[in-house]
Amino acid sequence: MDPSGQKYFTIIDYVIFALLLVASMAIGLYYAFTGGRQSTTQEFMYADRSMKCLPLSLSLMATFQSAVAIIGTPAEVYANGTQYWFIGCSYILGLLIPAHIFIPVFYRLHLTSVYQYLELRFCKAVRICGTVTFIFQMVIYMGVGIYTPALALNAVTGFHLWGAVLATGLVCTLYTALGGLKAVVWTDVFQTVVMFTGQLAVIIVGIHQAGGLSDAWVKVRDGGRISGIDLNPDPTVRHTFWTLGVGGVFLMLSLYGVNQAQVQRYLSSRTEREAIMSCYMVLPCLQVALMLSCLMGLVMYACYGNNSPLEQQYITSKDQNFPGLPGLFVACLFSASLSTISSAFNSLATVTMVDLIKPHYSMTEARATLLSKILALSYGIICVAMAYVVHLMNSSVLQAALSIFGMVGGPLLGLFCLGIFFPCANSIGAVIGLAAGLIMSFWVGIGGFLSRMPSSVQVLPLNSTNTVPAVSGNITVIDAASRPVGLNGLYSLSYMWYSALNSSTVVLIGLLISFMTGPTKGDDVASGTVYPVMRTARSLVHKLVKPSACCTSPPEHTQIDDHKEINGNVTEDAGTEEETETFLPSNAVSPVEHETSV
């Protein structure tokens, strides 16, 4: 790497970057030595279930607003225009469905790990399969998530690559292991502010350098970077309204519906209502984050046009005109990385403790808490090791590693949907369905990656660091000169449909195997583990047809029958309107309550 790159960073830039790390560490230390001092697993893993919806919503947004997104979204808009902005349409259903289906199911069961649900609904083997799949997914992504911003920082500013990796990994590991989930959430809040500030600063300075807002608009408009709505239904087209707005819903559900890192935040809220509100509040936060990232891409184009800023060496002189701006943007970049990695540490420690260790070994509360902290620390070390493994790979393998993160989320989403929406699904169908979904996922993903290797090499001039193409390149590069046919048509499927394809495979194969091996009877389904789809649909239709009926309670015998249809038993107290809309009352005794206390 060119050593002259060191001059891009001034003392002010180093100070800003250092302040980010120090402030994040200070928040972790504060929660390590105040309150209950993280002395119980309940406090360490779930912040004593005392979090409010505002910090939770910012934390939910920051968890997957990674450095990959901070780099990749502006690069996508810079290269291909604003079509990607339509992914914001998928945020609506992608957050409303978790708020009204997944959160009530998981919250009322009083889960500690989301994979406890799989044992309640199916069996222990399904739970272990889900846990191991999640661990595999997050361990791979941790290395990519910490290495990607460090590589970009090294290439653009000359900042030492492994210095950045070690600093990020060490600080993130320490505040996560010491401060628990409460420290992770509040550092996410702080890092979200830093992210927004850094992006706004880059946008404002970029507009100024482009000659003002009107000149910037003319440049991006004349450059063809303002995209209209592309209604092309072809699923192999990389970004259209349908791939982003519909396929993106499944991607959002895999992230915000069933991912342990997000579910853990829902379950840490004080009440179910606040958990739902946090899901609602994250919607405008995500829209703001998307808007800022897209505006950054447009501003980049307004400043540099079709000439790559890295190739033309524009960045050096521009940065030197604004001391502190590179440091602020790097702080923005690493804030995104810290929030993602800390969430991964905390969720991995939780599922390892709750799903793999606690069911087999009895221990005191103090020992369980200490072991949870050691697990978080251990995953931090694994993260740095994975970053080194990623370093040994070329850019094409980096793309594959990023693709694996998306490919694994779809099958897990399908597994949970199979259990929540289909009472007839059984354990054999769940295991085979998950295996089929993973096979389909890796077949299509890796096959598509191999079939696009020549195209991937040709897009590298966009960014000589191999960082941005690694992000946008894995998001599929389609050769427009020829229409894909046969298997190539499947391999050319837009990455935005991966979650939909893989989750649908799990559900279809799971149902088929369940019917072949004997479907689960209603009486054998654990109470509260199946969402009342038909009853909810009837209630919705009833309200739409007769709005006045919303003000009156249905007959008592109807309430009892509905409850019996879902849970396989009849509750004595079914007389209130609130209870008729639930499948497991919020004050009911959880089937896993005995397991959540170590």
Order of alpha helices (4+ residues) and beta strands (2+ residues): alpha-alpha-alpha-alpha-alpha-alpha-alpha-alpha-alpha-alpha-alpha-alpha-alpha-alpha-alpha-alpha-alpha-alpha-alpha-alpha-alpha-alpha-alpha-alpha-alpha-alpha-alpha
